[in-house]
Amino acid sequence: MSIQALANDDDDHEGVLTDREKEVLLWAAAGKTSSETSQILGLTERTVKWHSTRAREAFGVATTTQAVVEAVRRRLIHP
């Protein structure tokens, strides 16, 4: 990926994540596990993992860490 591609604002992707997916990524950025996040949000761990998976798919990345980086880069979350 070029530096120019990293620097571009992707405003057209603003709605790419749901509020819950953003929330799950914020907790991941804070270092919380799926289990810890599920307890914090009052969800099942399976639901938290589903939101993480949906966020990864939205960005076309393999890991939740990569999804967090992409969400921060696109200014969708602010850890």
N, CA, C and O atoms as a GROMACS GRO file, in nm:
protein
  316
    1MET      N    1   0.084  -0.118   0.000
    1MET     CA    2   0.000   0.000   0.000
    1MET      C    3   0.088   0.124   0.000
    1MET      O    4   0.186   0.131   0.074
    2SER      N    5   0.054   0.220  -0.082
    2SER     CA    6   0.136   0.340  -0.092
    2SER      C    7   0.105   0.438   0.022
    2SER      O    8   0.001   0.429   0.087
    3ILE      N    9   0.197   0.530   0.043
    3ILE     CA   10   0.176   0.632   0.145
    3ILE      C   11   0.056   0.717   0.108
    3ILE      O   12  -0.021   0.756   0.196
    4GLN      N   13   0.038   0.747  -0.020
    4GLN     CA   14  -0.077   0.827  -0.063
    4GLN      C   15  -0.207   0.757  -0.028
    4GLN      O   16  -0.302   0.821   0.016
    5ALA      N   17  -0.213   0.626  -0.048
    5ALA     CA   18  -0.334   0.550  -0.016
    5ALA      C   19  -0.362   0.554   0.133
    5ALA      O   20  -0.478   0.561   0.174
    6LEU      N   21  -0.258   0.550   0.214
    6LEU     CA   22  -0.276   0.558   0.358
    6LEU      C   23  -0.323   0.696   0.402
    6LEU      O   24  -0.396   0.709   0.500
    7ALA      N   25  -0.283   0.798   0.330
    7ALA     CA   26  -0.315   0.934   0.368
    7ALA      C   27  -0.454   0.977   0.323
    7ALA      O   28  -0.509   1.073   0.376
    8ASN      N   29  -0.513   0.907   0.226
    8ASN     CA   30  -0.645   0.946   0.175
    8ASN      C   31  -0.752   0.934   0.281
    8ASN      O   32  -0.753   0.838   0.359
    9ASP      N   33  -0.842   1.032   0.283
    9ASP     CA   34  -0.960   1.024   0.368
    9ASP      C   35  -1.062   0.940   0.295
    9ASP      O   36  -1.092   0.966   0.178
   10ASP      N   37  -1.116   0.841   0.360
   10ASP     CA   38  -1.215   0.754   0.299
   10ASP      C   39  -1.353   0.788   0.353
   10ASP      O   40  -1.418   0.704   0.414
   11ASP      N   41  -1.397   0.912   0.330
   11ASP     CA   42  -1.526   0.957   0.381
   11ASP      C   43  -1.641   0.875   0.326
   11ASP      O   44  -1.745   0.863   0.391
   12ASP      N   45  -1.624   0.818   0.206
   12ASP     CA   46  -1.731   0.739   0.148
   12ASP      C   47  -1.751   0.608   0.222
   12ASP      O   48  -1.849   0.538   0.197
   13HIS      N   49  -1.662   0.573   0.313
   13HIS     CA   50  -1.674   0.449   0.392
   13HIS      C   51  -1.722   0.479   0.533
   13HIS      O   52  -1.714   0.392   0.620
   14GLU      N   53  -1.771   0.598   0.557
   14GLU     CA   54  -1.809   0.640   0.692
   14GLU      C   55  -1.909   0.545   0.756
   14GLU      O   56  -1.902   0.520   0.877
   15GLY      N   57  -2.002   0.491   0.679
   15GLY     CA   58  -2.104   0.404   0.734
   15GLY      C   59  -2.069   0.257   0.724
   15GLY      O   60  -2.158   0.172   0.735
   16VAL      N   61  -1.942   0.225   0.704
   16VAL     CA   62  -1.902   0.086   0.680
   16VAL      C   63  -1.918  -0.002   0.804
   16VAL      O   64  -1.934  -0.124   0.790
   17LEU      N   65  -1.916   0.055   0.922
   17LEU     CA   66  -1.930  -0.021   1.046
   17LEU      C   67  -2.055   0.022   1.121
   17LEU      O   68  -2.094   0.138   1.119
   18THR      N   69  -2.116  -0.074   1.188
   18THR     CA   70  -2.228  -0.040   1.276
   18THR      C   71  -2.170   0.019   1.405
   18THR      O   72  -2.051   0.008   1.433
   19ASP      N   73  -2.257   0.082   1.483
   19ASP     CA   74  -2.212   0.137   1.611
   19ASP      C   75  -2.157   0.028   1.702
   19ASP      O   76  -2.058   0.049   1.772
   20ARG      N   77  -2.220  -0.089   1.702
   20ARG     CA   78  -2.174  -0.199   1.787
   20ARG      C   79  -2.038  -0.250   1.740
   20ARG      O   80  -1.952  -0.282   1.823
   21GLU      N   81  -2.018  -0.260   1.609
   21GLU     CA   82  -1.887  -0.303   1.558
   21GLU      C   83  -1.779  -0.204   1.599
   21GLU      O   84  -1.668  -0.244   1.636
   22LYS      N   85  -1.810  -0.076   1.593
   22LYS     CA   86  -1.713   0.026   1.637
   22LYS      C   87  -1.683   0.010   1.786
   22LYS      O   88  -1.568   0.020   1.828
   23GLU      N   89  -1.787  -0.015   1.863
   23GLU     CA   90  -1.770  -0.031   2.008
   23GLU      C   91  -1.681  -0.152   2.040
   23GLU      O   92  -1.593  -0.145   2.125
   24VAL      N   93  -1.704  -0.262   1.970
   24VAL     CA   94  -1.623  -0.383   1.991
   24VAL      C   95  -1.478  -0.355   1.952
   24VAL      O   96  -1.386  -0.399   2.021
   25LEU      N   97  -1.456  -0.283   1.842
   25LEU     CA   98  -1.319  -0.249   1.802
   25LEU      C   99  -1.252  -0.156   1.902
   25LEU      O  100  -1.132  -0.166   1.926
   26LEU      N  101  -1.329  -0.065   1.961
   26LEU     CA  102  -1.273   0.024   2.063
   26LEU      C  103  -1.223  -0.055   2.184
   26LEU      O  104  -1.115  -0.027   2.237
   27TRP      N  105  -1.301  -0.154   2.226
   27TRP     CA  106  -1.258  -0.236   2.339
   27TRP      C  107  -1.138  -0.322   2.301
   27TRP      O  108  -1.049  -0.344   2.383
   28ALA      N  109  -1.134  -0.369   2.177
   28ALA     CA  110  -1.016  -0.444   2.130
   28ALA      C  111  -0.894  -0.354   2.131
   28ALA      O  112  -0.785  -0.397   2.168
   29ALA      N  113  -0.911  -0.230   2.089
   29ALA     CA  114  -0.800  -0.134   2.089
   29ALA      C  115  -0.751  -0.107   2.231
   29ALA      O  116  -0.634  -0.076   2.251
   30ALA      N  117  -0.840  -0.120   2.328
   30ALA     CA  118  -0.803  -0.101   2.469
   30ALA      C  119  -0.739  -0.226   2.528
   30ALA      O  120  -0.702  -0.228   2.645
   31GLY      N  121  -0.727  -0.332   2.446
   31GLY     CA  122  -0.660  -0.453   2.491
   31GLY      C  123  -0.752  -0.556   2.554
   31GLY      O  124  -0.705  -0.652   2.615
   32LYS      N  125  -0.882  -0.537   2.540
   32LYS     CA  126  -0.978  -0.632   2.600
   32LYS      C  127  -0.997  -0.754   2.510
   32LYS      O  128  -0.998  -0.742   2.388
   33THR      N  129  -1.012  -0.869   2.571
   33THR     CA  130  -1.041  -0.992   2.497
   33THR      C  131  -1.190  -0.995   2.463
   33THR      O  132  -1.267  -0.913   2.511
   34SER      N  133  -1.227  -1.090   2.380
   34SER     CA  134  -1.369  -1.107   2.346
   34SER      C  135  -1.449  -1.138   2.472
   34SER      O  136  -1.561  -1.088   2.489
   35SER      N  137  -1.394  -1.218   2.560
   35SER     CA  138  -1.461  -1.252   2.684
   35SER      C  139  -1.482  -1.129   2.772
   35SER      O  140  -1.591  -1.107   2.824
   36GLU      N  141  -1.378  -1.049   2.788
   36GLU     CA  142  -1.388  -0.928   2.869
   36GLU      C  143  -1.487  -0.830   2.807
   36GLU      O  144  -1.568  -0.769   2.877
   37THR      N  145  -1.480  -0.814   2.675
   37THR     CA  146  -1.571  -0.724   2.605
   37THR      C  147  -1.715  -0.769   2.622
   37THR      O  148  -1.805  -0.686   2.638
   38SER      N  149  -1.738  -0.899   2.616
   38SER     CA  150  -1.875  -0.950   2.632
   38SER      C  151  -1.930  -0.915   2.770
   38SER      O  152  -2.048  -0.880   2.782
   39GLN      N  153  -1.847  -0.924   2.872
   39GLN     CA  154  -1.890  -0.889   3.007
   39GLN      C  155  -1.917  -0.740   3.019
   39GLN      O  156  -2.015  -0.699   3.083
   40ILE      N  157  -1.833  -0.658   2.960
   40ILE     CA  158  -1.848  -0.512   2.965
   40ILE      C  159  -1.977  -0.469   2.896
   40ILE      O  160  -2.051  -0.385   2.947
   41LEU      N  161  -2.003  -0.528   2.779
   41LEU     CA  162  -2.118  -0.486   2.698
   41LEU      C  163  -2.246  -0.563   2.728
   41LEU      O  164  -2.353  -0.527   2.679
   42GLY      N  165  -2.236  -0.667   2.809
   42GLY     CA  166  -2.353  -0.747   2.842
   42GLY      C  167  -2.401  -0.831   2.725
   42GLY      O  168  -2.521  -0.852   2.706
   43LEU      N  169  -2.306  -0.878   2.645
   43LEU     CA  170  -2.335  -0.963   2.530
   43LEU      C  171  -2.271  -1.098   2.551
   43LEU      O  172  -2.189  -1.116   2.641
   44THR      N  173  -2.308  -1.196   2.468
   44THR     CA  174  -2.236  -1.322   2.473
   44THR      C  175  -2.103  -1.305   2.401
   44THR      O  176  -2.087  -1.217   2.317
   45GLU      N  177  -2.009  -1.389   2.435
   45GLU     CA  178  -1.878  -1.385   2.369
   45GLU      C  179  -1.894  -1.414   2.219
   45GLU      O  180  -1.824  -1.356   2.136
   46ARG      N  181  -1.986  -1.503   2.187
   46ARG     CA  182  -2.012  -1.536   2.046
   46ARG      C  183  -2.058  -1.412   1.969
   46ARG      O  184  -2.016  -1.391   1.856
   47THR      N  185  -2.142  -1.330   2.030
   47THR     CA  186  -2.191  -1.208   1.965
   47THR      C  187  -2.076  -1.109   1.944
   47THR      O  188  -2.066  -1.047   1.838
   48VAL      N  189  -1.991  -1.095   2.043
   48VAL     CA  190  -1.875  -1.006   2.030
   48VAL      C  191  -1.786  -1.054   1.915
   48VAL      O  192  -1.740  -0.973   1.834
   49LYS      N  193  -1.761  -1.184   1.908
   49LYS     CA  194  -1.679  -1.238   1.800
   49LYS      C  195  -1.745  -1.216   1.664
   49LYS      O  196  -1.676  -1.190   1.566
   50TRP      N  197  -1.878  -1.226   1.659
   50TRP     CA  198  -1.950  -1.202   1.534
   50TRP      C  199  -1.930  -1.057   1.488
   50TRP      O  200  -1.907  -1.032   1.370
   51HIS      N  201  -1.940  -0.962   1.581
   51HIS     CA  202  -1.920  -0.821   1.545
   51HIS      C  203  -1.776  -0.798   1.499
   51HIS      O  204  -1.753  -0.721   1.406
   52SER      N  205  -1.680  -0.862   1.562
   52SER     CA  206  -1.540  -0.851   1.520
   52SER      C  207  -1.522  -0.906   1.379
   52SER      O  208  -1.453  -0.847   1.296
   53THR      N  209  -1.583  -1.020   1.354
   53THR     CA  210  -1.574  -1.082   1.221
   53THR      C  211  -1.635  -0.990   1.115
   53THR      O  212  -1.577  -0.972   1.008
   54ARG      N  213  -1.751  -0.933   1.145
   54ARG     CA  214  -1.817  -0.842   1.049
   54ARG      C  215  -1.728  -0.720   1.021
   54ARG      O  216  -1.722  -0.673   0.908
   55ALA      N  217  -1.661  -0.668   1.123
   55ALA     CA  218  -1.571  -0.554   1.104
   55ALA      C  219  -1.452  -0.593   1.017
   55ALA      O  220  -1.412  -0.518   0.928
   56ARG      N  221  -1.395  -0.711   1.042
   56ARG     CA  222  -1.284  -0.759   0.960
   56ARG      C  223  -1.327  -0.775   0.815
   56ARG      O  224  -1.254  -0.736   0.724
   57GLU      N  225  -1.445  -0.831   0.794
   57GLU     CA  226  -1.496  -0.849   0.657
   57GLU      C  227  -1.521  -0.714   0.589
   57GLU      O  228  -1.494  -0.700   0.470
   58ALA      N  229  -1.570  -0.617   0.664
   58ALA     CA  230  -1.599  -0.485   0.607
   58ALA      C  231  -1.471  -0.420   0.552
   58ALA      O  232  -1.475  -0.349   0.451
   59PHE      N  233  -1.359  -0.445   0.619
   59PHE     CA  234  -1.233  -0.387   0.578
   59PHE      C  235  -1.148  -0.481   0.492
   59PHE      O  236  -1.047  -0.440   0.437
   60GLY      N  237  -1.189  -0.606   0.481
   60GLY     CA  238  -1.112  -0.702   0.402
   60GLY      C  239  -0.978  -0.736   0.464
   60GLY      O  240  -0.878  -0.750   0.395
   61VAL      N  241  -0.978  -0.749   0.597
   61VAL     CA  242  -0.854  -0.781   0.669
   61VAL      C  243  -0.869  -0.914   0.743
   61VAL      O  244  -0.980  -0.965   0.758
   62ALA      N  245  -0.757  -0.968   0.788
   62ALA     CA  246  -0.758  -1.101   0.848
   62ALA      C  247  -0.770  -1.101   1.000
   62ALA      O  248  -0.818  -1.198   1.058
   63THR      N  249  -0.726  -0.994   1.065
   63THR     CA  250  -0.726  -0.994   1.211
   63THR      C  251  -0.801  -0.874   1.268
   63THR      O  252  -0.822  -0.773   1.200
   64THR      N  253  -0.842  -0.888   1.392
   64THR     CA  254  -0.911  -0.778   1.460
   64THR      C  255  -0.816  -0.660   1.479
   64THR      O  256  -0.858  -0.545   1.471
   65THR      N  257  -0.690  -0.687   1.503
   65THR     CA  258  -0.592  -0.579   1.516
   65THR      C  259  -0.585  -0.497   1.388
   65THR      O  260  -0.579  -0.374   1.392
   66GLN      N  261  -0.585  -0.565   1.274
   66GLN     CA  262  -0.584  -0.493   1.147
   66GLN      C  263  -0.712  -0.411   1.130
   66GLN      O  264  -0.708  -0.300   1.076
   67ALA      N  265  -0.825  -0.464   1.175
   67ALA     CA  266  -0.951  -0.391   1.167
   67ALA      C  267  -0.947  -0.267   1.255
   67ALA      O  268  -0.997  -0.161   1.216
   68VAL      N  269  -0.887  -0.278   1.373
   68VAL     CA  270  -0.872  -0.163   1.461
   68VAL      C  271  -0.788  -0.056   1.393
   68VAL      O  272  -0.825   0.062   1.392
   69VAL      N  273  -0.676  -0.096   1.336
   69VAL     CA  274  -0.588   0.000   1.267
   69VAL      C  275  -0.662   0.068   1.153
   69VAL      O  276  -0.652   0.190   1.137
   70GLU      N  277  -0.736  -0.007   1.076
   70GLU     CA  278  -0.810   0.050   0.963
   70GLU      C  279  -0.921   0.144   1.011
   70GLU      O  280  -0.942   0.250   0.951
   71ALA      N  281  -0.989   0.108   1.116
   71ALA     CA  282  -1.094   0.195   1.170
   71ALA      C  283  -1.035   0.326   1.223
   71ALA      O  284  -1.095   0.433   1.206
   72VAL      N  285  -0.920   0.319   1.286
   72VAL     CA  286  -0.852   0.440   1.334
   72VAL      C  287  -0.806   0.524   1.215
   72VAL      O  288  -0.823   0.646   1.213
   73ARG      N  289  -0.748   0.458   1.118
   73ARG     CA  290  -0.698   0.528   0.999
   73ARG      C  291  -0.811   0.602   0.928
   73ARG      O  292  -0.791   0.714   0.878
   74ARG      N  293  -0.928   0.541   0.923
   74ARG     CA  294  -1.043   0.602   0.857
   74ARG      C  295  -1.120   0.697   0.949
   74ARG      O  296  -1.224   0.752   0.912
   75ARG      N  297  -1.067   0.713   1.069
   75ARG     CA  298  -1.128   0.802   1.170
   75ARG      C  299  -1.271   0.760   1.207
   75ARG      O  300  -1.358   0.844   1.233
   76LEU      N  301  -1.292   0.630   1.209
   76LEU     CA  302  -1.422   0.576   1.252
   76LEU      C  303  -1.427   0.553   1.401
   76LEU      O  304  -1.534   0.557   1.462
   77ILE      N  305  -1.309   0.529   1.461
   77ILE     CA  306  -1.298   0.517   1.606
   77ILE      C  307  -1.180   0.601   1.652
   77ILE      O  308  -1.088   0.629   1.576
   78HIS      N  309  -1.186   0.641   1.778
   78HIS     CA  310  -1.080   0.726   1.835
   78HIS      C  311  -1.043   0.670   1.972
   78HIS      O  312  -1.094   0.714   2.075
   79PRO      N  313  -0.951   0.570   1.971
   79PRO     CA  314  -0.915   0.508   2.101
   79PRO      C  315  -0.834   0.601   2.190
   79PRO      O  316  -0.796   0.564   2.301
   0.00000   0.00000   0.00000
